[in-house]
Every structure is written in C-alpha cells, then in structure tokens.
C-alpha cells in the first residue's frame, strides 16, 4: 500500500525527463530502494525542474513500488537488491545507484546542466524517445 501526493502546474514546458529519488529525509538520495519511505518525482528539462509527485511507501512490496514508478524515466537510490533491479530495468526505468548520500537539489541541478551541455547517451535516448 502507498499514498501518492500529486502536484499540478500550468507550466507545460517541464517534463522532458521524469526522475524519482528514493529518500527518507525528503532532502537527500539516502534510501535503499526496498526500504525508502518515499520517492520524490520531478519533471526536468533544459529550463529547470519541478516536483510533480511524492509517493509515500507504506507497504514494502517490490512489485507495487515498481508499479508506482510507472512513467518514470530514471530512479535514483542508495542501494538496490538484484531482484528489484531486474524488475526496475524490466519496467523500462533506468536505475542509478549512489554509494554515498547525495542532495536531491544538487542532483537536479546537475541533470539540468547535463541536458543543456552534453547529456550522456542514455539521457539523449530517453528525450528522443519521448519526443517521437
């Protein structure tokens, strides 16, 4: 079980990438995929970023969590088990693991800069696929 808080906006320019961050403190990428208290989801493009939803995880069920992340392009976390990683990849979401705690704001700014300067191939592929 989970609860989702949706945030709406009239800014239609955002949304080139939809990125989820596993977090326990609402400020950092500091949670293991399977034990995250919530996932903060942002829409990101070359102009900036905006939070689009917060998924609060109440029940620790991998299949449910993967399903809740549907429509997300990338998910960041501190760690993940092999079964959950396979399920995330199988659902079409690109997983990114950090070994250390990283600020969500720092990562958001890094992604915007990457999009504007020289995005890695996997980000280019996501953006091109969504534009098609």
Buried (B, 14 or more C-beta within 10 A) or exposed (E): EBEEEEEEEEEEEBBBBBBBBBBBEEEBBBBBBBEBBBBBBBBBBBEBBBBBBBBBBEEEBBEBBBEBBEEBBBBBBBBBEEEBBBBBEEBEBBBBBBEEBBBBEEBBBEBBEBBEEEBEEEBEEBBEEEEE
